[in-house]
Amino acid sequence: MSDKDEIIIKKKKKKKNKITVCPLFIMVCLTSVAMMIYGIVAALVGKYEWKLTWDHPVFAAVLLDERPAPEEPEDPVVVMAEAEPIPEETSEVEETSEPEPEEESSEEESTEEPLISDEEYMEMYGEIPYYVEGGGAVKYITWDTGEPRSRYYDNPGIRPLTSEYPYVHVTDPLSYYDKCLFVGDSRIGGLGTYSGWDTAFFAYKNGLSVYGLMEQNLNVINGMNATLPELLQVGPYKRIYIMLGINEIGSGTTEFGEKFGECLATIRQYQPDTPIIILANTYVTKSKDISSTSTNNANVNSKNVVMAKYANGEDIFYFDVNPALVDDEGYMREEISRDGVHLLAQYYYLWSDWMNEHGFREEGVEYAEDHPEWASEEQESEESEDSETE
């Protein structure tokens, strides 16, 4: 075979390859364009959540089925109110507290009934929550998760509850979360995308853990991407919310707790007067719990226990949103998550609504808790509207 014949054969092979590759490439391009057009049209008519960024192209809403949260859910979740501290004779936290604040607190409690009584605690948890030695200024309930299914964690036998505090209902979230900083993994990114709190800063990174918190460059919603130390130098912030632990689920709990404490200390160095709120890791669905030896509620809870001990009830608090997300067995409800870990877009309102029920008082703001007449006026207004419709 001559050299000329070989050249002709090679050209024919190349031409054949082009013919087989081109249709596949065209199909991929047409499919992508079709998904983008469908996503744009569906978002415009309100079927999907409209959120277009470089990290979140429009067809992501189609693939993830990200539907907008309903304005008025038909079955609103009743969020359990957290109680004010209940006096206990054997409470180690009260024994180590200064005497003067205790006297003032007792005077206030004499005029007000606690948010939740011992009987209500018994009805919800089957027991009265209690303090544990070295567990921080939060109360715990007994929670036996059985024998550990992984060598990376143990069964602490207890579950931390939200820090006790006279919380108020947030009536103006945009004002309340203004100049607040949320830090964490992809779940914080989801909260920033779907909460509507456009005045807050959400610094997140998919796969973020305590071991890279201070070094990695974070995506910042409503701000410029930066490392956490760079962001902390910009403040002061009104409050700092931090959520970590799900990406460390396969690592040692003790090591995680120590590193988490170091991160809190570093944040405090940059922001000495800013309240810090530790956000508990959300539990997983039952199907996810059963299928995984590491990503399960027992391991999630063990991470929460070591984080909660840093809450002192003064400038560091612990928030557990799980009561708004779980079923009767303590698992995340199957219908609100696709992968058993992350919330679907249309259910982030469960998280944000719970947060709005656990607000801290701000100067110059009036709250419904101080105006019981507001409730009666609202009820009268609703009754009049109902009578008009009838």
VEXDREN-2710 file (C-alpha; in Angstrom, 1 decimal):
% VEXDREN-2710
k/r/px/py/pz
1/MET/0.0/0.0/0.0
2/SER/1.4/3.3/-1.0
3/ASP/1.8/6.4/1.2
4/LYS/-0.9/8.1/-0.7
5/ASP/-3.4/5.3/0.0
6/GLU/-2.6/5.4/3.7
7/ILE/-3.3/9.2/3.8
8/ILE/-6.6/8.7/2.1
9/ILE/-7.7/6.0/4.5
10/LYS/-6.7/8.2/7.5
11/LYS/-8.7/11.1/6.2
12/LYS/-11.7/8.8/5.7
13/LYS/-11.4/7.6/9.4
14/LYS/-11.2/11.2/10.7
15/LYS/-14.2/12.1/8.6
16/LYS/-16.1/9.1/10.0
17/ASN/-15.2/10.1/13.6
18/LYS/-16.5/13.6/13.0
19/ILE/-19.8/12.3/11.7
20/THR/-20.3/10.0/14.8
21/VAL/-19.2/12.7/17.3
22/CYS/-21.1/15.7/15.9
23/PRO/-24.7/14.3/16.4
24/LEU/-23.9/13.5/20.0
25/PHE/-22.5/16.9/20.6
26/ILE/-25.5/18.5/19.0
27/MET/-27.9/16.5/21.1
28/VAL/-26.1/17.5/24.3
29/CYS/-26.3/21.2/23.3
30/LEU/-29.9/21.0/22.3
31/THR/-30.8/19.3/25.6
32/SER/-29.0/22.0/27.6
33/VAL/-30.7/24.8/25.7
34/ALA/-34.1/23.1/26.1
35/MET/-33.6/22.7/29.8
36/MET/-32.6/26.4/30.1
37/ILE/-35.6/27.6/28.2
38/TYR/-37.9/25.3/30.2
39/GLY/-36.3/26.5/33.5
40/ILE/-36.7/30.2/32.5
41/VAL/-40.3/29.8/31.5
42/ALA/-41.2/27.7/34.6
43/ALA/-39.5/30.3/36.8
44/LEU/-41.4/33.2/35.2
45/VAL/-44.7/31.5/35.8
46/GLY/-43.8/30.7/39.4
47/LYS/-43.3/26.9/39.2
48/TYR/-39.6/27.1/40.2
49/GLU/-37.6/29.3/42.5
50/TRP/-35.9/32.1/40.5
51/LYS/-32.3/32.4/41.6
52/LEU/-29.7/32.9/38.9
53/THR/-26.0/33.0/39.9
54/TRP/-22.8/31.5/38.5
55/ASP/-22.9/28.8/41.1
56/HIS/-26.6/28.2/40.5
57/PRO/-27.6/28.2/36.7
58/VAL/-31.2/28.3/35.8
59/PHE/-31.4/24.6/34.9
60/ALA/-30.3/23.7/38.4
61/ALA/-33.8/24.6/39.5
62/VAL/-35.2/22.0/37.1
63/LEU/-32.8/19.3/38.1
64/LEU/-33.3/19.9/41.8
65/ASP/-37.0/20.6/41.5
66/GLU/-36.6/23.8/43.5
67/ARG/-40.1/25.1/43.9
68/PRO/-40.8/28.4/45.7
69/ALA/-41.9/28.2/49.3
70/PRO/-45.7/28.7/49.8
71/GLU/-46.6/32.0/51.4
72/GLU/-49.2/30.4/53.7
73/PRO/-48.5/26.7/54.2
74/GLU/-51.7/24.7/54.7
75/ASP/-50.2/22.7/57.5
76/PRO/-48.0/25.0/59.5
77/VAL/-45.5/23.3/61.8
78/VAL/-46.0/24.1/65.4
79/VAL/-42.7/25.1/66.8
80/MET/-42.0/24.2/70.4
81/ALA/-41.3/27.3/72.5
82/GLU/-38.2/27.2/74.6
83/ALA/-38.4/27.9/78.3
84/GLU/-36.8/30.4/80.5
85/PRO/-34.3/28.9/83.0
86/ILE/-36.2/26.9/85.6
87/PRO/-34.8/27.3/89.2
88/GLU/-33.2/24.1/90.4
89/GLU/-31.6/23.6/93.8
90/THR/-29.0/21.2/92.4
91/SER/-28.2/23.2/89.3
92/GLU/-24.4/23.7/89.0
93/VAL/-24.8/26.6/86.6
94/GLU/-26.9/28.5/89.1
95/GLU/-24.4/27.7/91.9
96/THR/-21.5/29.2/90.0
97/SER/-23.5/32.3/88.9
98/GLU/-23.1/35.6/90.6
99/PRO/-25.7/36.1/93.4
100/GLU/-27.0/39.6/92.3
101/PRO/-28.2/38.5/88.8
102/GLU/-29.9/35.5/90.4
103/GLU/-31.9/37.7/92.8
104/GLU/-33.0/39.9/89.9
105/SER/-34.0/36.9/87.8
106/SER/-36.1/35.5/90.7
107/GLU/-37.9/38.8/91.1
108/GLU/-38.7/38.8/87.4
109/GLU/-39.9/35.2/87.5
110/SER/-42.2/36.0/90.4
111/THR/-44.2/38.3/88.1
112/GLU/-44.1/36.1/85.0
113/GLU/-44.8/32.4/84.5
114/PRO/-42.1/30.4/82.7
115/LEU/-42.6/29.9/79.0
116/ILE/-42.8/26.2/79.5
117/SER/-43.7/24.5/82.8
118/ASP/-42.2/21.3/84.1
119/GLU/-45.5/19.5/83.2
120/GLU/-45.2/20.7/79.6
121/TYR/-41.7/19.5/79.4
122/MET/-42.9/16.1/80.7
123/GLU/-45.5/16.1/78.0
124/MET/-43.1/16.9/75.2
125/TYR/-40.0/14.9/76.2
126/GLY/-41.2/12.5/78.9
127/GLU/-38.9/14.1/81.4
128/ILE/-37.7/17.5/82.7
129/PRO/-34.6/18.7/80.9
130/TYR/-31.5/19.0/83.1
131/TYR/-28.0/20.5/83.1
132/VAL/-25.0/18.1/82.7
133/GLU/-21.5/18.7/84.0
134/GLY/-19.3/20.3/81.3
135/GLY/-22.3/20.6/79.0
136/GLY/-22.5/24.4/78.9
137/ALA/-25.4/26.6/79.9
138/VAL/-28.0/24.5/78.0
139/LYS/-30.3/21.8/79.2
140/TYR/-30.4/18.2/77.9
141/ILE/-32.8/15.4/77.6
142/THR/-32.0/11.7/77.6
143/TRP/-31.7/10.3/74.1
144/ASP/-30.3/6.8/73.7
145/THR/-29.4/6.1/70.1
146/GLY/-28.2/2.6/70.8
147/GLU/-24.9/0.9/69.9
148/PRO/-22.7/3.0/67.7
149/ARG/-22.5/1.8/64.1
150/SER/-19.1/3.5/63.4
151/ARG/-15.8/3.8/65.2
152/TYR/-15.9/7.5/64.7
153/TYR/-18.5/8.3/67.4
154/ASP/-20.1/7.1/70.5
155/ASN/-23.5/7.4/72.0
156/PRO/-23.6/10.3/74.4
157/GLY/-27.0/9.3/75.7
158/ILE/-28.2/12.9/75.8
159/ARG/-29.5/15.5/73.4
160/PRO/-29.0/19.3/73.8
161/LEU/-31.9/21.7/73.6
162/THR/-32.0/25.3/72.4
163/SER/-30.5/27.8/74.9
164/GLU/-33.1/29.0/77.3
165/TYR/-33.9/32.7/76.8
166/PRO/-36.9/35.0/76.7
167/TYR/-37.0/35.0/72.9
168/VAL/-39.3/37.3/70.9
169/HIS/-41.0/37.0/67.6
170/VAL/-39.2/38.8/64.7
171/THR/-41.7/41.0/62.9
172/ASP/-39.2/42.6/60.4
173/PRO/-36.6/40.0/59.3
174/LEU/-34.8/42.4/56.9
175/SER/-34.1/44.8/59.7
176/TYR/-33.4/42.1/62.3
177/TYR/-30.8/40.2/60.2
178/ASP/-29.2/43.3/58.8
179/LYS/-25.4/43.2/59.3
180/CYS/-25.6/39.6/60.6
181/LEU/-23.1/37.0/59.3
182/PHE/-24.0/33.4/58.7
183/VAL/-21.1/31.0/58.2
184/GLY/-21.2/27.3/57.2
185/ASP/-21.5/24.7/54.6
186/SER/-24.0/24.2/51.7
187/ARG/-26.9/24.3/54.2
188/ILE/-26.1/27.9/55.0
189/GLY/-25.9/28.6/51.3
190/GLY/-29.4/27.2/51.0
191/LEU/-30.7/29.3/53.9
192/GLY/-29.2/32.4/52.3
193/THR/-30.7/31.6/48.9
194/TYR/-34.3/30.9/50.1
195/SER/-34.8/32.8/53.4
196/GLY/-35.3/36.2/51.8
197/TRP/-32.9/37.8/54.3
198/ASP/-31.2/39.9/51.7
199/THR/-29.7/42.3/54.3
200/ALA/-27.6/39.5/55.9
201/PHE/-24.2/38.1/54.8
202/PHE/-24.1/34.4/54.1
203/ALA/-20.5/33.0/53.8
204/TYR/-20.6/29.3/52.7
205/LYS/-18.7/26.7/50.8
206/ASN/-19.9/23.3/49.7
207/GLY/-18.1/20.6/51.7
208/LEU/-16.8/23.2/54.3
209/SER/-15.6/21.8/57.6
210/VAL/-13.9/23.2/60.8
211/TYR/-10.6/22.0/59.5
212/GLY/-10.6/24.5/56.6
213/LEU/-12.9/27.2/58.0
214/MET/-10.2/29.8/58.5
215/GLU/-8.2/29.1/55.3
216/GLN/-10.7/28.5/52.5
217/ASN/-12.2/31.1/50.3
218/LEU/-15.9/31.3/51.0
219/ASN/-18.8/32.3/48.7
220/VAL/-20.6/35.3/50.1
221/ILE/-24.2/36.0/49.3
222/ASN/-24.8/39.8/49.3
223/GLY/-21.0/40.4/49.5
224/MET/-17.6/39.7/47.9
225/ASN/-16.0/36.2/48.3
226/ALA/-13.3/36.1/51.0
227/THR/-11.8/34.0/53.7
228/LEU/-13.5/34.1/57.1
229/PRO/-10.7/36.1/58.8
230/GLU/-11.1/38.7/56.0
231/LEU/-14.8/38.9/56.6
232/LEU/-14.4/39.1/60.4
233/GLN/-12.2/42.2/60.0
234/VAL/-14.9/44.0/58.2
235/GLY/-17.4/44.0/61.1
236/PRO/-18.6/44.5/63.7
237/TYR/-21.5/42.3/62.9
238/LYS/-24.8/42.4/64.8
239/ARG/-24.7/38.6/65.3
240/ILE/-22.7/35.7/63.9
241/TYR/-24.5/32.4/63.2
242/ILE/-22.3/29.3/62.5
243/MET/-23.3/25.8/61.3
244/LEU/-20.7/23.1/60.8
245/GLY/-20.4/19.4/61.4
246/ILE/-22.1/17.4/58.6
247/ASN/-19.0/17.2/56.5
248/GLU/-17.0/16.0/59.6
249/ILE/-19.5/13.3/60.2
250/GLY/-16.9/10.6/59.5
251/SER/-14.2/12.1/61.7
252/GLY/-13.6/11.7/65.5
253/THR/-16.1/13.6/67.6
254/THR/-13.6/14.6/70.3
255/GLU/-11.2/16.0/67.7
256/PHE/-14.1/17.8/66.0
257/GLY/-15.2/19.4/69.3
258/GLU/-11.7/20.7/70.1
259/LYS/-11.3/22.2/66.6
260/PHE/-14.7/23.8/66.7
261/GLY/-13.8/25.4/70.0
262/GLU/-10.6/26.8/68.5
263/CYS/-12.7/28.3/65.6
264/LEU/-15.0/30.0/68.1
265/ALA/-12.0/31.4/70.0
266/THR/-10.6/32.8/66.7
267/ILE/-14.0/34.4/65.8
268/ARG/-14.1/35.9/69.3
269/GLN/-10.7/37.5/68.8
270/TYR/-11.9/39.3/65.7
271/GLN/-15.4/40.1/67.1
272/PRO/-15.1/40.4/70.9
273/ASP/-18.6/41.9/71.5
274/THR/-20.7/40.1/68.9
275/PRO/-23.1/37.4/70.0
276/ILE/-22.4/34.0/68.5
277/ILE/-25.2/31.5/67.8
278/ILE/-24.2/27.9/67.2
279/LEU/-26.7/26.3/64.8
280/ALA/-27.3/22.6/65.5
281/ASN/-26.8/20.1/62.7
282/THR/-30.2/19.0/61.3
283/TYR/-31.1/15.3/61.7
284/VAL/-31.4/13.1/58.6
285/THR/-34.3/11.1/57.2
286/LYS/-35.1/7.6/58.4
287/SER/-34.1/6.1/55.1
288/LYS/-30.8/7.9/55.2
289/ASP/-30.2/6.9/58.8
290/ILE/-30.8/3.3/58.1
291/SER/-28.6/3.2/55.0
292/SER/-25.5/4.8/56.5
293/THR/-23.1/3.8/59.2
294/SER/-21.8/7.4/59.5
295/THR/-24.4/9.9/58.3
296/ASN/-27.1/9.0/60.8
297/ASN/-28.9/10.8/63.7
298/ALA/-26.7/9.2/66.3
299/ASN/-23.5/10.7/64.7
300/VAL/-25.2/14.0/64.0
301/ASN/-26.3/14.2/67.7
302/SER/-22.8/13.4/69.0
303/LYS/-21.5/16.4/67.0
304/ASN/-24.3/18.6/68.4
305/VAL/-23.5/17.6/71.9
306/VAL/-19.8/18.7/71.7
307/MET/-20.8/22.0/70.0
308/ALA/-23.5/22.8/72.6
309/LYS/-21.1/22.8/75.5
310/TYR/-19.6/26.1/74.3
311/ALA/-22.9/27.9/74.7
312/ASN/-22.8/30.0/77.9
313/GLY/-26.2/31.7/77.6
314/GLU/-24.6/35.1/77.7
315/ASP/-22.8/35.8/74.4
316/ILE/-22.8/32.3/72.9
317/PHE/-26.1/30.5/72.3
318/TYR/-27.2/27.2/70.9
319/PHE/-30.1/26.9/68.4
320/ASP/-31.7/23.6/67.6
321/VAL/-34.1/23.9/64.6
322/ASN/-34.8/20.2/64.5
323/PRO/-38.2/20.4/66.3
324/ALA/-39.5/22.2/63.2
325/LEU/-38.2/19.6/60.8
326/VAL/-38.6/16.1/62.3
327/ASP/-41.4/13.5/62.5
328/ASP/-42.7/11.8/65.6
329/GLU/-39.6/9.4/65.6
330/GLY/-37.1/12.2/65.5
331/TYR/-36.1/11.8/61.9
332/MET/-36.2/14.6/59.3
333/ARG/-39.5/14.3/57.4
334/GLU/-38.9/12.3/54.2
335/GLU/-41.0/14.7/52.0
336/ILE/-38.9/17.8/52.8
337/SER/-35.5/16.4/51.6
338/ARG/-34.3/14.7/48.4
339/ASP/-31.0/13.3/49.7
340/GLY/-32.0/12.8/53.3
341/VAL/-29.7/15.6/54.5
342/HIS/-30.5/18.9/52.7
343/LEU/-33.8/20.6/52.7
344/LEU/-35.7/21.1/49.4
345/ALA/-35.9/24.7/48.3
346/GLN/-39.6/25.0/49.1
347/TYR/-39.1/23.9/52.7
348/TYR/-36.5/26.4/53.9
349/TYR/-39.3/28.5/55.3
350/LEU/-39.6/25.9/58.1
351/TRP/-36.1/26.8/59.2
352/SER/-36.5/30.6/58.7
353/ASP/-39.8/30.7/60.5
354/TRP/-38.3/28.9/63.4
355/MET/-35.5/31.4/63.6
356/ASN/-38.0/34.2/63.5
357/GLU/-39.7/32.8/66.6
358/HIS/-36.4/32.9/68.4
359/GLY/-35.3/36.5/68.2
360/PHE/-33.3/38.6/70.6
361/ARG/-34.6/41.9/71.7
362/GLU/-33.3/45.0/69.9
363/GLU/-33.4/48.5/71.2
364/GLY/-36.1/50.7/69.8
365/VAL/-38.3/47.8/68.5
366/GLU/-41.7/47.0/69.9
367/TYR/-42.7/43.3/70.2
368/ALA/-46.0/41.5/70.4
369/GLU/-44.9/39.9/73.6
370/ASP/-45.1/43.4/75.2
371/HIS/-48.5/44.2/73.7
372/PRO/-51.1/41.5/74.5
373/GLU/-53.8/43.8/73.0
374/TRP/-52.2/43.2/69.6
375/ALA/-53.3/39.6/69.6
376/SER/-56.9/40.5/70.5
377/GLU/-57.0/43.2/67.8
378/GLU/-55.7/40.7/65.2
379/GLN/-58.2/38.1/66.3
380/GLU/-61.1/40.7/66.0
381/SER/-59.8/41.6/62.5
382/GLU/-59.7/38.0/61.4
383/GLU/-63.2/37.4/62.8
384/SER/-64.6/40.4/60.9
385/GLU/-63.0/39.3/57.7
386/ASP/-64.5/35.8/58.1
387/SER/-68.0/37.3/58.7
388/GLU/-67.6/39.5/55.6
389/THR/-66.7/36.5/53.4
390/GLU/-69.7/34.5/54.8
END
